[in-house]
Amino acid sequence: MGLNPSASEYAGMSSKRTIIISMIISGTLAGLGGVVQGLGTFENFFVQGSSLSIGFDGMAVSLLGSGSSIGILLSALLFSILKLGGQGMQFAGIPSELVDVNIAIIIFFVAISFVIRFLLAKIFDGKKEALVVQEIEAQPNDQDQEGGTI
């Protein structure tokens, strides 16, 4: 389908149907991967180690990285440093749960910034976007439909 659902609609494809089918397929593959991870190859049982929060950490990394590849890479690096540092903090007598508290605080502040932007957009009712559009339309453009000089 790509980045333009209107083009796929114009071509005769149902964009909603395609999105639903792709989500079903990806959910099925993720479920199969989870089954393989959970059952493992150790005679159909798995001793749970430290992978309990792996999905939560993945969502938090994606949220902190804002969906960009470099942001996700840097936030994954931050989370891994925090997790590994938390294991080392136990030797100094500091509880490793402090790392989870720090990660939760980071996620809270990232999420609250989205909420504040949403509330500001509701309060100002899109006035800023209207000003930006007017400013862009007022600038002269080489590709105007007025014709050119000969």
Buried (B, 14 or more C-beta within 10 A) or exposed (E): BEEEBEEBEEEEEEBEEBEEEEEEEEEEEEEEEEEEEEEEEEEEEEEEEEEEEEEEBEEBBBBBBEEEEEBBEBBBEBBEEBBEBBEEBEEEEEEEEEBBEEBEEBBEEBEEEEEEEEEEEEEEEEEEEEEEEEEEEEEEEEEEEEEEEE
